[in-house]
Amino acid sequence: MLDDKTLDRLFRGARTHNGWLDKPVSDDQLKAIYDLMKWGPTSANSSPARIVFVRTKEGKEKLKPALSAGNTEKTMTAPVTAIVAYDTQFYEHLPELFPHDQTAKYWFSGEGKEAVSAATAFRNGSLQGAYLMIAARALGFDVGAMSGFDNAKVDEAFFPDGRFKTNFLCNIGYGDHTKLFNRSPRLSFEQACALA
């Protein structure tokens, strides 16, 4: 079992950050985040998440028109903004990712498989986005995930061929703790869970 300090870092004390210290995140650090998060489980090891780490001025300006007013400043000042997307044709990689069953690609591809393929891509890409956040926290970074943006504009700017679809954005860096809101409550076990 992990110690309380680690659990606090990953969950209990972790916060959604809105302000950032002027401290860079290197490309090697982003690779380390990915190299940790990629081990999280997905259906048939499908690994549909595709991530663009936006960290240059040019990249941020390209992203800016898609941001809602309330998310613009915190995103433009974050050292990195991860565009967490998913590959609608993730199944093309299954012969490599799920080699012990070479029929796996056809579970999700072909006529009549569109709904299960879309649901699998979105669900598992979302899981991988959560793994990304936990991996970043585990490596000493703060994160701020958000959905206040225009998906279509992000897709047009960063994924014009239409294969990848944006799920959510996540700022990554070193959070300015003086800009945090008061901690919001969470539902109790009794409110959110049932035993069957």
C-alpha positions in Angstrom: 0.0 0.0 0.0 1.2 3.5 -0.8 2.0 5.8 2.1 -0.4 8.7 2.9 2.0 11.3 1.5 1.9 9.7 -1.9 -1.9 9.2 -1.7 -2.3 12.9 -0.8 -0.1 13.9 -3.8 -2.1 11.8 -6.2 -5.6 12.3 -4.9 -6.5 13.8 -1.5 -4.3 16.9 -1.7 -4.3 17.2 -5.5 -6.1 20.1 -6.9 -7.2 21.5 -10.3 -4.9 24.4 -10.9 -5.9 27.6 -12.6 -2.7 29.6 -12.1 0.9 28.6 -13.0 4.4 29.4 -11.9 6.8 30.6 -14.6 8.7 27.4 -14.6 9.1 25.3 -17.8 8.3 21.7 -18.4 10.8 20.0 -20.7 10.2 17.7 -23.6 12.0 15.0 -21.7 9.6 15.5 -18.8 6.6 15.2 -21.1 8.1 12.0 -22.5 8.5 10.7 -18.9 4.8 11.5 -18.2 3.7 9.5 -21.3 6.1 6.6 -20.6 4.4 6.2 -17.2 0.8 6.7 -18.3 1.0 4.3 -21.2 1.0 1.4 -18.8 -2.6 2.0 -17.6 -5.0 -0.7 -18.8 -7.4 -0.3 -21.8 -9.8 -2.6 -23.5 -7.8 -5.2 -25.6 -4.8 -2.9 -24.9 -6.4 -0.6 -27.5 -4.5 2.5 -26.3 -6.6 5.0 -28.4 -5.4 8.2 -26.7 -3.4 10.6 -28.9 -1.9 13.6 -27.2 -0.6 16.9 -28.5 1.6 18.7 -25.9 1.1 22.3 -26.8 4.1 24.2 -25.4 5.2 26.9 -27.8 3.8 30.4 -28.3 2.8 29.4 -31.8 1.0 26.3 -30.6 -0.9 28.3 -27.9 -2.0 30.9 -30.4 -3.3 28.2 -32.6 -5.3 26.8 -29.7 -6.5 30.1 -28.3 -9.5 30.7 -30.6 -11.1 27.4 -29.4 -10.9 28.3 -25.7 -13.8 29.6 -23.7 -13.3 33.0 -22.0 -12.9 31.5 -18.6 -10.2 29.1 -19.7 -8.1 31.4 -21.9 -5.7 33.0 -19.4 -4.9 29.9 -17.5 -4.3 28.0 -20.7 -2.2 30.6 -22.3 0.0 30.9 -19.2 0.3 27.2 -18.5 3.7 25.8 -19.5 2.0 23.0 -21.4 -1.5 22.2 -22.5 -2.2 18.6 -23.4 -4.8 18.0 -26.1 -6.1 14.6 -25.0 -7.7 13.1 -28.2 -8.5 9.6 -29.4 -7.9 7.8 -32.6 -11.1 6.7 -34.3 -9.2 4.0 -36.1 -7.3 2.8 -33.0 -8.0 -0.8 -34.2 -5.4 -0.5 -36.9 -2.8 -0.9 -34.2 -4.3 -4.0 -32.6 -2.2 -6.5 -34.5 0.8 -4.9 -32.7 -0.8 -4.1 -29.4 -2.9 -7.3 -28.9 -0.6 -9.8 -30.8 -2.0 -12.9 -29.1 -5.3 -12.5 -31.0 -4.9 -11.4 -34.6 -8.6 -11.2 -35.0 -9.0 -8.3 -32.5 -8.8 -5.6 -35.2 -12.1 -7.0 -36.6 -13.9 -6.7 -33.3 -14.0 -2.9 -33.9 -13.6 -2.5 -37.7 -15.9 -3.1 -40.6 -19.6 -2.6 -41.4 -21.8 -2.5 -38.3 -19.0 -1.9 -35.9 -19.1 1.9 -35.9 -20.9 2.3 -32.6 -18.8 -0.1 -30.6 -15.6 1.3 -32.1 -16.6 4.9 -31.3 -17.6 4.0 -27.7 -14.4 2.0 -27.2 -12.2 4.8 -28.5 -13.9 7.5 -26.4 -14.1 5.4 -23.2 -10.5 4.2 -23.3 -9.1 7.5 -24.5 -10.8 9.0 -21.4 -9.2 6.5 -19.2 -5.8 7.3 -20.6 -6.4 11.0 -20.1 -7.0 10.2 -16.4 -3.8 8.1 -16.3 -2.0 11.1 -17.9 -3.1 13.3 -15.0 -2.1 10.8 -12.3 1.2 10.2 -14.0 1.9 13.9 -14.1 1.1 14.3 -10.4 3.2 11.3 -9.6 6.2 12.9 -11.3 5.8 16.2 -9.4 3.6 18.3 -11.7 0.2 19.9 -11.2 -2.6 19.6 -13.7 -5.8 21.4 -14.6 -8.2 19.4 -16.8 -11.0 21.3 -18.6 -13.8 20.9 -21.1 -14.5 24.6 -21.7 -13.5 24.8 -25.3 -14.8 24.2 -28.9 -13.9 20.6 -29.8 -14.6 21.3 -33.5 -12.2 24.2 -33.6 -9.4 22.2 -31.9 -10.0 19.3 -34.3 -9.8 21.6 -37.3 -6.6 23.3 -36.1 -4.7 20.2 -34.9 -6.4 17.2 -36.5 -7.6 18.4 -39.9 -7.8 14.9 -41.5 -10.6 13.9 -39.0 -9.1 10.7 -37.8 -8.3 12.0 -34.3 -11.0 13.6 -32.1 -10.5 15.9 -29.2 -11.8 14.7 -25.8 -10.5 17.3 -23.3 -7.6 19.7 -22.5 -5.3 19.4 -19.5 -2.8 22.1 -18.5 0.4 20.8 -17.0 3.1 22.6 -15.0 3.8 23.8 -11.5 0.7 25.3 -10.0 0.5 28.6 -8.2 -1.1 27.5 -5.0 -2.0 31.1 -4.1 -4.6 31.0 -7.0 -6.5 28.0 -5.9 -10.2 28.1 -5.0 -11.3 26.6 -1.7 -11.6 22.9 -1.9 -15.0 21.8 -3.1 -16.8 18.9 -1.4 -17.2 15.4 -2.7 -20.1 12.9 -2.5 -19.9 10.4 0.3 -19.7 6.7 -0.3 -23.3 6.3 0.5 -24.3 9.0 -2.0 -22.3 7.7 -4.9 -22.0 3.9 -4.3 -24.1 0.8 -3.9 -23.3 -2.7 -2.8 -24.9 -5.5 -4.8 
